[in-house]
Amino acid sequence: MYYLWNILSLLVGAAAIWYAVQLFKQIMQKDAGDERMQKIARAVQEGGRAFLHAEYRWLAVFVGVVFVALCLGPNNGKDQFLGWKTAIAFVLGATASAGAGYFGMHCATRAAVRTTQAAKSSLGAALDVAFKSGTVMGMTVVGVGLVGITLLMMLYRQDGVEFVNYVLGFSFGASSIALFARVGGGIYTKAADVGGDLVGKVEAGIPEDDPRNPAVIADNVGDNVGDVAGMGADLFESYVGAILSTAIIGFTLVPVTLTGDDAATMQTNLVLYPIVLSAIGVVASFFGTFRVKADDETRLSAALFGGLIAASAFLILGGALVTLVMQPTPAHGAGAYGHWSVYFAMVIGLVVGVVIGKVTEYYTSEKMAPAQTIAQQSQTGAATNIIYGLATGMASTWIPTVLLALAIWGCSELAGIYGICVAAVGMLSTLGISLGVDAYGPVADNAGGLAEMSHQPPEVRKRTDSLDATGNTTAAIGKGFAIGSAALTALALFAAYKVAAKVDLSLDNPLVVMGLLVGAMLPFLFSSMAMKAVGKAANAMVEEVRRQFREIKGLKDGTGGEADYARCVSISTEGALREMVVPGLLAVVAPLLMGMFFGKAAVGGLLAGSTASGVMMALFMANAGGAWDNAKKYIEAGHLGGKGSDTHKAAVTGDTVGDPFKDTAGPSINILMKLMTIAALIALPLFRS
């Protein structure tokens, strides 16, 4: 049965990749518009491709160094994580993460111009193209993740050896690429966005996405490398991390009452249950995508959310069938938890993920009170806008935190630590559609920019603006979902560390408390590095845009010269690659140093502290940034003075503060929490007792 379950999951993963390729072919068959539209689109495509090629060259060196280190690491051949098998899995994970992100961005940069062209006919046609592009990203991530895990599970299986430990290298590789992709892409996009907004909107008073702004192409490129490739890599590593941590825990939780073949069968079921559950989630996501249709802008959000609900309902039914067949019963003292308890833990994770997304929508949507209140505060200047935005971000942490805490308690009561791990899998099982809903946003944003730059009729821009406004909300929901899933995944990985380390982590141990304090500090230090990186790159962008407005005759008033877009793309690329290195290395170096100098208990405290403060920081920054962004859009819709007013300028300033919050530092903390734990697990043999 072991190989049968793996083969079935492998086939589902392969089908997801096939479906993503078919959707990409359908998108490419759509009309790409006139020559001017295609010229602008090519500039964005070339900029995105150039950045990812440069970034991946840097990352190839990092992957090579880590591969050698893993191969040379000590290994006792039985229950450790180092060795050549882990090293190969690491390279495969890194390659899979980079490949999925690249293909998603490749599709998105080509779908945007076709979305703009489709908007000439109807809103529904434009939604169809943009959402299909997002679905390509979602299905690629789950398909590649599932194929990679199942192949390694089949290749590495050995009787009497904790082979699942070696497969964790796949998650380590995915996490490593994800952190650099998130940080690098975030720095790129926000340097261009902040620089373009401060000089274009505030100083020059020209509209967003105006072709006169030299930073406009770099901004559009940034949407793709940050919010498509970066987000895809982020959730890819959450997806594989949740599955593998559950498998590692399940391997050790065979009830003591079982012996012989019964024990072997139960171990197989506990290890493979999260994989099979994820395969059911892929099928559920596939059916959910067919529910996403709308011809009325008032139905856009409902259509996207309806697809997610349909997929969730299918997973609940399919998960019940899988639970009935596999009957996973993890050990509980001298007995075992019931298999339906495990199932309900999965349902809790799934439901909490959806609810956290809706809570995030409340705090960030321009249709809700928090963002509108920030807009009202902008009437008295940028300072009051920023004060209220910070307060909104802080307040937004309490509901998701309470939900996560209750979910952890409930799942623990139902099925112990295995229940918590399964909840993380449940939350991420419908990633095929939830990531599709999220990745649709940057495509819609780019489509609006193309409409503006190519001077399309007003009704086209109106339709793309409707898609973009909904995309901003879905992006904010996606960030909330990513944070919630990261919290549960990090906790699942932490549980795997505790089991593997066999160490006491009680608070009366001073080493644990020391690690706890240092760990709680790290997300703040990491965020500072990321924010400063955006500031440095944005400063260079501001100076370049000012220089072009000053030196290129007729550019600012639209009567003459053409902007040098390539120079701004180059500034963003150089700044992102230069500044991403130190924050990226922090996640790997911190647990290594703590473990080698102070031991396993100190590392346990470090991981607990970074998870607790990291979740708060990520929620605060993502929601504050989203609220600032949509407060600005609320004003731009014609409220409180509209575009060009002093209120609008104050809101733009707040939005520029929120940009690195929500698109650089905040989402990168998700990966920081998980990568630190995976690095600690992999390097466990190097730590002092």
KOLZAPA-950279 format. One record per residue (C-alpha): z, x, y. Coordinates in steps of 0.1 Angstrom, whole numbers, padded with zeros to 4 digits, always signed. Example, Ala and Ser with C-alpha at 12.3 -4.5 7.8 and 13.67 -1.06 7.14 Angstrom:
2
+0078+0123-0045
+0071+0137-0011
! end
This chain:
689
+0000+0000+0000
+0006+0029+0024
-0031+0039+0026
-0042+0002+0026
-0022-0006+0057
-0034+0025+0074
-0070+0019+0065
-0068-0017+0079
-0052-0004+0111
-0079+0023+0113
-0106-0003+0110
-0091-0024+0138
-0088+0007+0160
-0124+0016+0153
-0135-0020+0161
-0117-0018+0194
-0137+0013+0203
-0169-0003+0192
-0162-0034+0213
-0155-0012+0244
-0188+0006+0239
-0206-0028+0236
-0190-0040+0268
-0200-0008+0286
-0236-0014+0274
-0235-0050+0288
-0222-0037+0321
-0250-0011+0324
-0276-0038+0318
-0265-0056+0350
-0284-0052+0382
-0271-0021+0402
-0284-0034+0436
-0306-0018+0462
-0312+0019+0468
-0285+0022+0495
-0259+0007+0472
-0269+0030+0444
-0268+0061+0467
-0232+0053+0477
-0222+0046+0441
-0237+0079+0430
-0216+0098+0455
-0184+0081+0441
-0196+0088+0405
-0203+0125+0412
-0170+0129+0430
-0150+0114+0402
-0168+0134+0376
-0164+0167+0396
-0126+0162+0399
-0120+0153+0363
-0141+0183+0352
-0121+0206+0374
-0088+0191+0363
-0096+0193+0326
-0106+0230+0330
-0070+0236+0342
-0055+0215+0315
-0076+0232+0288
-0057+0264+0296
-0023+0246+0294
-0033+0230+0261
-0043+0263+0246
-0010+0280+0256
+0011+0252+0242
-0010+0251+0210
-0003+0288+0203
+0034+0283+0211
+0037+0254+0187
+0020+0273+0159
+0043+0303+0164
+0075+0282+0167
+0101+0284+0139
+0098+0257+0112
+0118+0252+0080
+0091+0233+0063
+0112+0201+0059
+0125+0183+0089
+0115+0202+0120
+0088+0194+0146
+0072+0227+0152
+0043+0243+0132
+0006+0242+0129
+0005+0206+0119
+0023+0196+0151
+0000+0219+0171
-0032+0203+0157
-0018+0168+0164
-0009+0180+0200
-0045+0191+0206
-0059+0158+0192
-0035+0138+0214
-0045+0157+0245
-0082+0153+0237
-0078+0116+0230
-0059+0110+0262
-0084+0129+0283
-0114+0113+0266
-0101+0078+0270
-0093+0083+0307
-0127+0099+0313
-0147+0071+0296
-0127+0045+0315
-0134+0061+0348
-0171+0067+0338
-0174+0029+0332
-0154+0019+0363
-0175+0040+0388
-0207+0023+0374
-0193-0012+0372
-0182-0013+0409
-0218-0013+0423
-0228-0039+0397
-0198-0060+0407
-0209-0059+0444
-0244-0070+0433
-0230-0098+0411
-0210-0110+0441
-0243-0119+0458
-0247-0147+0433
-0211-0160+0426
-0175-0151+0424
-0174-0158+0386
-0203-0133+0380
-0185-0106+0399
-0152-0112+0381
-0171-0110+0348
-0184-0075+0355
-0151-0062+0370
-0129-0075+0342
-0153-0063+0315
-0149-0028+0330
-0111-0031+0329
-0113-0043+0293
-0134-0012+0284
-0104+0009+0296
-0079-0012+0277
-0098-0014+0244
-0106+0023+0246
-0069+0032+0250
-0056+0011+0221
-0086+0019+0199
-0084+0057+0203
-0046+0056+0200
-0046+0035+0168
-0073+0056+0152
-0056+0089+0161
-0022+0078+0147
-0035+0063+0115
-0057+0093+0107
-0028+0117+0111
-0004+0094+0092
-0029+0095+0062
-0036+0133+0065
-0001+0145+0069
+0017+0123+0043
+0038+0144+0019
+0065+0131-0005
+0100+0143+0005
+0089+0156+0038
+0095+0139+0072
+0058+0141+0079
+0061+0116+0108
+0077+0144+0128
+0045+0163+0129
+0025+0133+0141
+0048+0133+0172
+0026+0162+0184
-0001+0135+0191
+0023+0118+0215
+0032+0152+0231
-0004+0160+0238
-0010+0125+0252
+0020+0128+0275
+0011+0162+0287
-0023+0151+0298
-0010+0119+0312
+0015+0135+0335
-0010+0159+0350
-0036+0132+0353
-0012+0108+0370
+0001+0134+0394
-0032+0150+0401
-0050+0117+0404
-0022+0103+0426
-0023+0132+0450
-0061+0130+0452
-0063+0093+0459
-0034+0091+0484
-0044+0122+0503
-0078+0105+0510
-0062+0070+0516
-0035+0082+0540
-0058+0105+0559
-0085+0079+0562
-0061+0052+0573
-0042+0072+0599
-0073+0084+0616
-0098+0057+0609
-0077+0025+0612
-0049+0036+0636
-0065+0062+0658
-0102+0052+0658
-0097+0015+0652
-0125+0012+0627
-0124-0011+0597
-0113-0001+0562
-0142+0013+0541
-0164+0018+0572
-0191+0043+0564
-0183+0061+0597
-0150+0073+0581
-0156+0107+0565
-0127+0100+0540
-0141+0068+0527
-0160+0082+0496
-0130+0104+0487
-0108+0072+0489
-0131+0054+0466
-0132+0083+0442
-0094+0084+0443
-0091+0048+0432
-0109+0057+0400
-0093+0090+0391
-0058+0077+0400
-0057+0040+0391
-0082+0041+0362
-0081+0075+0345
-0045+0081+0355
-0032+0047+0346
-0051+0047+0313
-0036+0081+0304
-0001+0068+0314
-0002+0037+0292
-0020+0056+0264
+0010+0079+0260
+0034+0050+0262
+0015+0032+0235
+0015+0061+0210
+0050+0071+0220
+0064+0037+0212
+0046+0035+0179
+0056+0070+0167
+0092+0069+0179
+0096+0036+0159
+0080+0052+0128
+0103+0083+0131
+0134+0061+0133
+0121+0038+0105
+0117+0068+0082
+0154+0074+0083
+0166+0038+0080
+0160+0029+0043
+0190+0007+0032
+0213+0027+0008
+0212-0003-0016
+0176+0004-0024
+0165+0031-0049
+0134+0044-0066
+0102+0025-0059
+0120-0002-0038
+0133+0025-0015
+0098+0041-0012
+0082+0008-0005
+0108-0001+0022
+0103+0033+0039
+0066+0028+0040
+0070-0007+0055
+0095+0006+0082
+0072+0034+0091
+0040+0014+0092
+0053-0019+0107
+0048-0008+0143
+0013+0004+0135
+0002-0028+0118
+0019-0048+0146
-0001-0028+0171
-0033-0036+0152
-0025-0073+0154
-0020-0068+0191
-0055-0053+0194
-0070-0084+0178
-0049-0106+0200
-0061-0088+0231
-0097-0093+0220
-0093-0131+0218
-0074-0131+0251
-0103-0116+0270
-0124-0147+0264
-0099-0168+0284
-0106-0149+0316
-0131-0169+0336
-0130-0183+0371
-0155-0195+0398
-0128-0204+0424
-0108-0177+0442
-0077-0199+0439
-0080-0196+0401
-0084-0158+0398
-0048-0150+0392
-0044-0179+0368
-0074-0168+0348
-0062-0133+0344
-0026-0143+0336
-0040-0170+0312
-0058-0143+0292
-0026-0123+0289
-0006-0154+0278
-0032-0163+0252
-0031-0128+0237
+0007-0129+0237
+0007-0162+0218
-0017-0149+0192
+0005-0118+0188
+0036-0140+0182
+0018-0159+0154
+0001-0128+0139
+0034-0108+0141
+0052-0135+0122
+0026-0133+0094
+0029-0094+0092
+0067-0097+0092
+0065-0122+0063
+0043-0098+0043
+0059-0064+0051
+0096-0077+0054
+0109-0046+0072
+0147-0044+0067
+0163-0013+0084
+0196-0001+0072
+0228-0014+0088
+0258+0004+0074
+0260-0004+0038
+0236-0033+0042
+0205-0041+0062
+0192-0061+0091
+0170-0091+0082
+0132-0088+0087
+0132-0119+0110
+0157-0101+0132
+0132-0073+0136
+0105-0098+0144
+0125-0115+0171
+0133-0081+0186
+0095-0077+0189
+0092-0111+0206
+0119-0102+0231
+0101-0070+0241
+0068-0089+0245
+0084-0117+0266
+0104-0093+0288
+0072-0073+0296
+0055-0104+0308
+0085-0116+0329
+0089-0082+0345
+0053-0084+0356
+0059-0118+0372
+0090-0105+0390
+0070-0076+0403
+0044-0101+0415
+0071-0119+0435
+0082-0088+0453
+0048-0075+0461
+0023-0104+0465
+0012-0112+0500
+0017-0149+0491
+0054-0144+0486
+0084-0141+0510
+0092-0103+0506
+0058-0090+0517
+0055-0117+0544
+0089-0108+0558
+0078-0071+0560
+0047-0082+0579
+0070-0102+0603
+0092-0071+0608
+0060-0052+0618
+0060-0072+0650
+0087-0049+0664
+0071-0017+0652
+0066+0007+0623
+0103+0016+0621
+0114-0020+0613
+0085-0023+0589
+0096+0008+0570
+0133-0002+0570
+0126-0036+0555
+0101-0022+0530
+0127+0003+0518
+0152-0025+0515
+0128-0047+0496
+0120-0019+0471
+0157-0014+0465
+0164-0051+0460
+0135-0054+0436
+0152-0032+0410
+0180-0056+0400
+0161-0083+0381
+0140-0060+0359
+0170-0038+0353
+0191-0067+0341
+0163-0080+0320
+0159-0046+0303
+0196-0043+0298
+0198-0077+0282
+0167-0069+0261
+0183-0037+0248
+0216-0054+0240
+0199-0083+0223
+0175-0062+0202
+0204-0039+0192
+0224-0069+0181
+0194-0082+0161
+0182-0050+0144
+0200-0019+0158
+0181+0010+0172
+0150+0000+0152
+0150-0033+0170
+0150-0016+0204
+0121+0006+0193
+0102-0024+0179
+0107-0042+0213
+0089-0013+0230
+0060-0018+0205
+0060-0055+0212
+0058-0050+0249
+0028-0027+0245
+0010-0044+0216
-0013-0064+0240
-0022-0034+0260
-0059-0040+0253
-0059-0069+0277
-0029-0061+0300
-0045-0027+0309
-0078-0045+0313
-0062-0068+0339
-0048-0038+0357
-0079-0016+0355
-0100-0044+0369
-0083-0039+0403
-0098-0005+0413
-0133-0018+0403
-0129-0048+0426
-0115-0025+0454
-0145-0001+0451
-0169-0031+0450
-0155-0043+0484
-0159-0008+0498
-0195-0007+0486
-0202-0041+0502
-0188-0028+0535
-0206+0006+0534
-0239-0009+0524
-0237-0037+0550
-0238-0067+0526
-0238-0103+0539
-0203-0117+0549
-0201-0140+0518
-0204-0109+0495
-0175-0092+0512
-0156-0124+0511
-0160-0126+0473
-0152-0090+0467
-0121-0093+0490
-0109-0122+0469
-0113-0100+0438
-0096-0071+0456
-0066-0092+0468
-0060-0104+0432
-0065-0069+0420
-0038-0056+0443
-0014-0081+0427
-0025-0073+0392
-0021-0036+0399
+0015-0041+0411
+0022-0062+0380
+0007-0035+0359
+0030-0009+0375
+0060-0031+0367
+0048-0035+0332
+0043+0002+0328
+0078+0010+0341
+0094-0016+0317
+0075-0002+0288
+0083+0033+0298
+0120+0025+0299
+0120+0011+0263
+0097+0038+0250
+0119+0066+0266
+0150+0049+0250
+0132+0048+0216
+0123+0084+0219
+0159+0092+0229
+0171+0075+0198
+0148+0096+0177
+0162+0127+0195
+0198+0117+0188
+0190+0112+0151
+0171+0145+0148
+0196+0165+0168
+0227+0152+0148
+0249+0158+0178
+0278+0140+0195
+0267+0126+0229
+0301+0111+0240
+0310+0113+0277
+0342+0133+0270
+0319+0163+0262
+0315+0182+0295
+0281+0195+0284
+0268+0159+0281
+0282+0150+0315
+0266+0182+0330
+0232+0173+0315
+0236+0137+0327
+0240+0148+0363
+0211+0172+0362
+0189+0147+0344
+0197+0120+0371
+0187+0145+0398
+0153+0154+0382
+0134+0122+0391
+0144+0128+0428
+0133+0164+0427
+0101+0154+0410
+0094+0126+0435
+0100+0150+0464
+0074+0175+0450
+0049+0147+0445
+0055+0132+0480
+0052+0166+0497
+0020+0173+0478
+0005+0142+0491
+0017+0151+0526
+0001+0185+0525
-0032+0173+0512
-0032+0143+0536
-0025+0166+0566
-0056+0186+0557
-0076+0153+0554
-0064+0140+0588
-0075+0173+0605
-0109+0172+0588
-0115+0135+0597
-0105+0142+0633
-0127+0173+0634
-0158+0153+0622
-0152+0126+0647
-0149+0152+0674
-0178+0174+0665
-0204+0151+0649
-0221+0134+0678
-0224+0096+0675
-0203+0094+0643
-0173+0076+0657
-0192+0049+0676
-0220+0046+0650
-0248+0057+0672
-0258+0089+0656
-0247+0115+0630
-0236+0110+0594
-0202+0118+0580
-0198+0149+0557
-0182+0130+0528
-0185+0160+0504
-0161+0181+0525
-0134+0154+0523
-0139+0151+0485
-0135+0188+0482
-0102+0188+0503
-0088+0161+0480
-0099+0179+0449
-0085+0213+0459
-0052+0197+0472
-0046+0177+0440
-0053+0206+0416
-0032+0230+0436
-0002+0208+0440
-0001+0191+0405
+0010+0222+0386
+0047+0226+0395
+0057+0189+0391
+0038+0188+0359
+0055+0218+0344
+0090+0205+0354
+0089+0179+0327
+0084+0205+0300
+0105+0234+0314
+0137+0214+0323
+0147+0203+0287
+0136+0237+0273
+0159+0257+0297
+0188+0232+0293
+0185+0234+0255
+0182+0272+0252
+0211+0279+0276
+0235+0250+0270
+0225+0233+0237
+0215+0200+0221
+0243+0180+0236
+0234+0190+0272
+0198+0181+0265
+0210+0146+0253
+0228+0141+0286
+0198+0153+0305
+0175+0128+0288
+0199+0099+0293
+0204+0107+0330
+0167+0111+0337
+0159+0078+0320
+0186+0059+0339
+0177+0072+0374
+0140+0074+0366
+0137+0037+0359
+0155+0028+0392
+0133+0053+0412
+0101+0041+0396
+0108+0004+0402
+0120+0011+0438
+0090+0032+0447
+0063+0011+0430
+0076-0022+0444
+0082-0009+0479
+0048+0005+0480
+0031-0026+0467
+0050-0048+0492
+0040-0025+0521
+0004-0027+0510
+0003-0064+0508
+0022-0069+0540
-0007-0051+0557
-0032-0073+0539
-0013-0104+0549
-0018-0094+0586
-0054-0084+0580
-0060-0119+0567
-0055-0132+0603
-0017-0136+0605
+0006-0122+0632
-0023-0110+0653
-0047-0098+0626
-0066-0066+0624
-0064-0042+0654
-0032-0056+0667
+0000-0036+0673
+0016-0054+0644
-0013-0044+0622
-0010-0007+0633
+0027-0008+0624
+0019-0023+0590
-0007+0004+0584
+0019+0031+0590
+0042+0014+0565
+0014+0012+0540
+0007+0050+0544
+0044+0057+0536
+0041+0033+0506
+0009+0049+0492
+0024+0079+0476
+0054+0058+0466
+0033+0034+0445
+0004+0055+0434
+0017+0091+0430
+0055+0096+0426
+0065+0062+0413
+0041+0058+0383
+0044+0095+0375
+0081+0091+0369
+0072+0069+0339
+0056+0098+0322
+0083+0123+0333
+0109+0103+0314
+0089+0102+0282
+0074+0137+0283
+0109+0153+0287
+0122+0135+0256
+0091+0144+0235
+0093+0180+0247
+0130+0180+0237
+0122+0166+0202
+0094+0191+0196
+0115+0221+0208
+0147+0211+0190
+0147+0241+0166
+0149+0264+0197
+0181+0248+0211
+0216+0261+0206
+0239+0240+0185
! end
